[in-house]
Amino acid sequence: GLTLMMDTSDTHAVNPHLYPQAVKAVASMIAVNSVARVPVMLVGRKNLPQKTTREVLQFARRNEMTYAHYGIGSNGQLAMEMIKANAGIDKMLGVPYQGGGPAMQAVLAGQVDIAVVPMNAALAQGPNILLLGTVSAQRPEGAKEIPTLKEQGFDVVAVSWTGLFAPSATPANVVAAISRLTKAAVASPEFAKSLAAQGLSPLQLDGSAEFSKFVASESARLGKVIRAANIKVEK
């Protein structure tokens, strides 16, 4: 019970729907408490003729566009599938890259039209790309001047997250103690400031039970996206 894992929405809410072996691994862990949200942003290549989210997505309804993502089942791919479904786009070519950095480079080089990438990576390239909107429920810290997709008429939220997990045999009193300490740390201004410097924001939940319900709801939500888009890992 002295080993903890800092896991993500990928490991606990996405992978079980793509990899059979992940189901058992996730079931062997206890959700201790949440830590952070990872805001993402829809971006476009700088010389894209369409300059707003609405213009881009309206164009994509009639013309095939390309987007970069950082792997099958990645938040970059799932976010684009949610955007496509919400905007009524039937077809768009997704191009996989080995990580968020290469996906961003593809946008910078004009190899693809658009992508959903971590917010801090997008802001770092500000003048070199089109910052179309954050894919968040509210405007995150560090990007208050950039409207969300929801504000622009597209009801899509695709924020990934991180949290602490422990082995299933960890004593309940140990889980409860670590959960309380985690909650206190996440609530501190110093921690929020540290997260903001990395383009993240605190994800504050009450404790292990609430975090466990959150993980289950996220798994159900993202599993539905995966099935609707027929996303499968090639064998």
Buried (B, 14 or more C-beta within 10 A) or exposed (E): BEEBBEBBBBBBBBBBBBEEEBEEBBEEBBBBBBBBBBBBBBBBBEEBEBEBBBBBBBBBBEEEBBBBBBBBBBBBBBBBBBBBBBBEBEEBEBBBBEEBEEBBBBBBEEBBBBBBBBBBBBBEBEEEBBBBBBBBBEBBBBBEEBBBBBBBEBEBBBBBBBBBBBBEEBEEEBBBEBBEEBBEEBEEEEBBEEBBEEBBBBBBBEBBEBBBEBBEEBBEBBBEBBEEBEBEEEE
